Amino acid sequence: MNILWFRNDLRLDDQPALAQAVHSSATIAIYLLNPTQWDRH
């Protein structure tokens, strides 16, 4: 199982790490929003 942590780059179309993860085994993609990011958006 792969866990892919999206930190800054949330692109799904041309994301090499995501492509490799989903082709190798089951994958969980996570994104944790911190208070600073929340305040900016």
C-alpha positions in Angstrom: 0.0 0.0 0.0 1.2 3.5 -0.9 0.4 6.7 1.0 0.9 9.8 -1.1 1.0 13.0 0.9 0.1 16.1 -1.1 1.9 19.0 0.4 2.0 21.9 -2.1 1.4 20.5 -5.5 -2.2 19.3 -5.8 -2.1 18.6 -9.5 -3.6 15.2 -10.5 -3.1 15.2 -14.3 0.7 15.3 -14.5 1.9 14.2 -11.0 4.7 11.6 -11.4 4.6 10.5 -7.8 0.8 9.8 -8.0 1.2 8.0 -11.4 3.9 5.7 -10.0 2.0 5.0 -6.8 -1.3 4.1 -8.4 0.3 1.8 -10.9 2.3 -0.1 -8.3 -0.3 -1.0 -5.6 -3.3 0.3 -3.7 -2.9 4.0 -2.9 -4.3 6.5 -0.4 -3.8 10.2 -1.2 -4.0 12.6 1.7 -3.9 16.4 2.1 -3.7 18.1 5.5 -4.8 21.7 5.5 -3.1 23.7 8.2 -4.5 26.9 9.8 -2.1 29.2 7.8 -3.2 27.7 4.5 -6.9 28.0 5.5 -6.5 31.7 6.4 -4.8 32.4 3.0 -7.8 30.9 1.1 
